[in-house]
Amino acid sequence: MAEVSGHELVLARGDGAYLFDEDGRRLFDAPASLWYCNVGHGREAIADAVAAQMRRLEAYSNFEHLATRPTLELAERLADMAPLDEPKIFFTSGGSDAIETAAKLSRRYWSVMGRPEKQTIVTRHLAYHGLHGFGTSITGLDPNREGLGDLLPNVQVPNNDLAALESVLAERADVVAAFFAEPVMGTGGVIPPAEGYLAGAEALCRRFDVLFVTDEVITGFGRTGVMFATELFGLHPDAVVFAKGVTSGYMPLGGVAAAPRLWKPFFEEGTSLMFRHGLTYSGHAAACAGAMANLDILEKEGLVEQVAELSPVLHDLARGFSTHPLVSEVRTGVGLLAGVQLSTPQLARAVAAACLERGVLVRVITNGTLQLSPPFVSTREDLDAMAGVIGESLEAVAR
Ligand code: PLP
């Protein structure tokens, strides 16, 4: 905090895959902000849809019997799109809220099933699931958990190690509510799963009667070249968590798509059971209107298909850096995502600064990794130019 104070880069405007700072300098948005600006900046159709809804009715409570039309429409659209049969959609204001919701729903489910001791959530080393109470408790990024006192019951297992997951579940399934997994780990450094790992983890969850939840906050809505990575990896989770790409960040919105197993107990005829959870802005009408306009763009412009075409281009360009002496590892291979890890975080920051001087904004994440997750509207030429700048910046820092 002290280091950046007084050195803000103030961004004034965006257009497609590019940003402009207050001095008018044009920058390529290599991370799509925090992995979310999928349809690109400056989309008037989304701004217009949000403004029109705000003029009609900005938002209203969606508690109990109350509802707003864009909320119902978006819930139905997402229920059709989601990689689950007959899901129900629970809306939140963002990803951390959605993780909180999925974690509470998992625990509430087991309580209703007469097994209230099943409370622990299992995740992986380097996992990131936001920063609220549950997200902070279950992260595999240790610095995010420091100095906060007692956290909620959690266990972290090594990534891509089914034997480790099996032994935790074999020993403790009686207290484990769920396993949460990002299909491609994002903030931990862009880490795609080993072949078969996620399906294997799901099978273990089934065997030990533990819920399986995919956190698609980054991967959802096309980032991996299909609508949801859950489909790409052939998974059948009990819940899918989403945020970011549902609005491309134009409005704050997230949610959980829950499978019938999780929602049915609360909807049975005559039941007085209830999942007592809801946020002031759950199903915010203007945010939902923005999401509808964003999904229209995604579909009409074939942007998910564009991701499928662009992804191998990004993979090849990123892999080109793997032999550079400053680079310790390149992780890529799934979707429009790559992580270029430098030998030290200091070097990564120096390379990011050199990129900025040359017109490319890159973000440094865990262990000195450069996050490359450009907007879906990027072109091959944009990616070539970005890689050119990263290459020059590596050379400049090496010199
Ligand atoms: N889950 C994952 C996988 C994320 O990457 C993030 C944010 O980056 C979150 C959850 C939390 O989302 P938010 O920052 O919208 O609260």
Residues whose N, C-alpha, C, O or C-beta is under 5 A from the ligand:
A	BS01	PLP	G94 G95 S96 D97 Y128 H129 G130 E182 G186 D215 V217 I218 A243
